[in-house]
Amino acid sequence: MKKVILTAIAVLGFAFANAQTGGFAKGDAFVSGAFKFGSEKTGDDKTNSFEIEPSVGYFVSENIAIGGKLGYKTVKDVSDAFTVGAFGRYYFTPASQFSVFGQAGLDYTNAKDKVYDAKSNQFGANIGLGLSYFLSNHFAIEATWLGLGYSVNDNGGHDAEKTNNFSFGTDLRNNVSFGVVYKF
């Protein structure tokens, strides 16, 4: 019985290793994004939050994809934020099942603080790395992390001082995001 199980595992492993699933090519499009719901309670104080940020990309050449995203985030009775962004990716081996890519992006966020009745605008630019691994011809899992980022927030404008933020490096404990990509 052990020989049959080991043989089956070996055959499946060989088939998995030789399967050429997925990969990107010129003209392919993909969708991904984020969805999050949260609830926090401290004593009698309860806060609910919701976030959605779909993104779409298109391969303009064999290795280069461009795309955009729209996002909305709300924390009940605290804040609302709308985000729009654009990104470009360079895939080092786009046609293979496993590929590494570099990504650069620009974001704009308009936020409203409901507690202080204040609005703010934030512009950001970032550069990072990512990995994608195709599980089938249409679905891939993806991991991305930020390497270099800069943002400026006007903190409501008028007489408020701007906040500039620059970051370099990565914290693999907190700053890695995982997602699913659908290619069509």
C-alpha positions as CSV (number, residue, x, y, z in Angstrom):
1,M,0.0,0.0,0.0
2,K,2.9,2.4,0.8
3,K,4.3,1.8,-2.7
4,V,1.0,2.7,-4.3
5,I,0.7,5.9,-2.3
6,L,4.3,6.9,-2.9
7,T,3.9,6.2,-6.6
8,A,0.7,8.3,-6.8
9,I,2.4,11.2,-5.0
10,A,5.4,11.0,-7.3
11,V,3.2,11.0,-10.4
12,L,1.1,13.9,-9.2
13,G,4.3,15.8,-8.2
14,F,5.8,15.2,-11.7
15,A,2.6,16.2,-13.4
16,F,2.5,19.4,-11.2
17,A,6.1,20.2,-11.9
18,N,5.7,19.8,-15.7
19,A,2.3,21.5,-16.0
20,Q,2.6,24.8,-17.9
21,T,-0.4,26.6,-16.4
22,G,-1.0,30.3,-16.6
23,G,1.4,33.0,-17.4
24,F,0.8,36.4,-19.1
25,A,1.1,37.5,-22.7
26,K,0.6,40.7,-24.6
27,G,-3.1,41.6,-24.7
28,D,-3.9,39.8,-21.4
29,A,-5.9,41.6,-18.8
30,F,-6.2,40.9,-15.1
31,V,-8.3,42.0,-12.1
32,S,-7.3,41.9,-8.4
33,G,-7.9,44.1,-5.4
34,A,-8.7,44.3,-1.7
35,F,-11.7,43.8,0.4
36,K,-11.8,44.1,4.2
37,F,-14.4,44.4,6.9
38,G,-13.5,44.9,10.5
39,S,-15.2,45.4,13.9
40,E,-13.5,46.6,17.1
41,K,-15.2,46.9,20.5
42,T,-13.6,48.5,23.6
43,G,-16.1,48.6,26.5
44,D,-19.3,50.1,25.2
45,D,-17.5,51.7,22.2
46,K,-17.9,49.8,18.9
47,T,-16.3,50.7,15.6
48,N,-17.0,49.1,12.2
49,S,-14.8,49.6,9.1
50,F,-15.2,48.6,5.5
51,E,-12.7,48.8,2.6
52,I,-12.9,47.9,-1.1
53,E,-10.2,48.6,-3.7
54,P,-10.5,46.8,-7.0
55,S,-7.7,47.1,-9.6
56,V,-7.4,46.1,-13.2
57,G,-4.3,45.7,-15.4
58,Y,-3.5,45.2,-19.1
59,F,-0.4,43.9,-20.8
60,V,0.7,46.5,-23.4
61,S,3.7,44.4,-24.3
62,E,5.1,41.0,-23.5
63,N,6.6,42.2,-20.2
64,I,4.8,45.4,-19.3
65,A,1.4,45.8,-17.7
66,I,-0.3,49.1,-16.9
67,G,-3.3,49.5,-14.7
68,G,-5.5,51.5,-12.3
69,K,-7.4,51.2,-9.1
70,L,-10.3,52.8,-7.3
71,G,-10.8,52.5,-3.6
72,Y,-13.3,53.4,-0.8
73,K,-12.7,53.0,2.9
74,T,-15.0,54.0,5.7
75,V,-14.8,53.8,9.5
76,K,-18.3,54.3,10.9
77,D,-18.7,57.7,12.5
78,V,-15.0,58.4,12.1
79,S,-13.8,58.8,8.5
80,D,-14.4,58.2,4.8
81,A,-11.7,58.0,2.1
82,F,-11.7,57.7,-1.7
83,T,-8.5,56.6,-3.6
84,V,-7.6,56.6,-7.3
85,G,-4.3,55.2,-8.5
86,A,-2.3,54.1,-11.5
87,F,0.5,51.6,-11.7
88,G,3.0,50.0,-14.1
89,R,4.6,46.6,-13.8
90,Y,7.5,44.9,-15.4
91,Y,7.4,41.1,-15.4
92,F,10.7,39.4,-15.7
93,T,9.3,36.1,-16.9
94,P,5.6,36.8,-17.8
95,A,4.9,33.7,-19.8
96,S,5.9,31.3,-17.0
97,Q,3.9,29.9,-14.1
98,F,6.0,31.7,-11.6
99,S,7.2,35.3,-12.2
100,V,8.8,38.2,-10.4
101,F,7.8,41.7,-11.1
102,G,8.7,45.3,-10.2
103,Q,5.9,47.8,-9.8
104,A,5.7,51.6,-9.6
105,G,2.5,53.4,-8.7
106,L,0.9,56.8,-8.1
107,D,-2.0,57.3,-5.7
108,Y,-4.4,60.2,-4.8
109,T,-6.6,59.9,-1.7
110,N,-9.3,62.3,-0.6
111,A,-10.3,61.8,3.1
112,K,-12.9,63.3,5.4
113,D,-12.5,63.2,9.1
114,K,-16.1,63.0,10.5
115,V,-15.0,63.7,14.1
116,Y,-13.2,67.0,13.4
117,D,-15.2,67.8,10.2
118,A,-11.9,68.2,8.2
119,K,-10.9,67.1,4.7
120,S,-7.4,66.2,3.5
121,N,-5.7,65.2,0.3
122,Q,-2.8,62.9,0.0
123,F,-0.5,62.2,-3.0
124,G,1.8,59.2,-3.0
125,A,4.4,57.4,-5.1
126,N,5.8,54.0,-4.5
127,I,8.1,51.3,-5.9
128,G,8.0,47.7,-4.9
129,L,8.4,44.1,-5.8
130,G,6.0,41.2,-6.3
131,L,5.7,37.5,-7.1
132,S,2.9,35.8,-9.0
133,Y,2.3,32.1,-9.2
134,F,-0.4,30.6,-11.4
135,L,-2.5,27.9,-9.9
136,S,-4.4,27.4,-13.2
137,N,-4.7,29.2,-16.6
138,H,-6.8,31.9,-15.1
139,F,-6.0,32.2,-11.3
140,A,-2.7,33.2,-9.7
141,I,-1.7,34.0,-6.2
142,E,0.3,37.1,-5.7
143,A,2.6,38.6,-3.0
144,T,3.7,42.2,-3.1
145,W,5.7,44.4,-0.8
146,L,6.7,48.1,-0.8
147,G,10.4,49.0,-1.1
148,L,10.4,52.7,-1.6
149,G,7.5,55.1,-0.9
150,Y,6.8,58.8,-0.6
151,S,3.6,60.7,0.2
152,V,2.5,64.2,1.1
153,N,-0.7,65.0,3.0
154,D,-2.1,68.5,3.1
155,N,-3.9,67.7,6.4
156,G,-6.9,69.8,5.4
157,G,-5.0,72.7,3.7
158,H,-5.5,76.3,4.8
159,D,-3.1,76.9,7.7
160,A,-2.4,73.2,8.5
161,E,1.2,72.1,8.0
162,K,1.8,69.4,5.4
163,T,3.0,65.9,6.4
164,N,5.7,64.4,4.2
165,N,6.5,60.8,4.5
166,F,9.5,58.9,3.0
167,S,10.1,55.2,3.5
168,F,12.8,52.8,2.2
169,G,13.1,49.1,3.0
170,T,10.5,46.5,3.9
171,D,9.1,44.9,6.9
172,L,8.2,41.3,5.9
173,R,6.3,40.8,9.1
174,N,3.8,43.6,8.3
175,N,4.1,45.1,4.9
176,V,3.6,42.0,2.6
177,S,0.2,41.7,1.0
178,F,-1.2,38.5,-0.5
179,G,-3.9,38.3,-3.1
180,V,-5.6,36.5,-5.9
181,V,-5.4,37.5,-9.5
182,Y,-7.9,36.5,-12.2
183,K,-6.6,36.7,-15.8
184,F,-9.0,36.9,-18.7
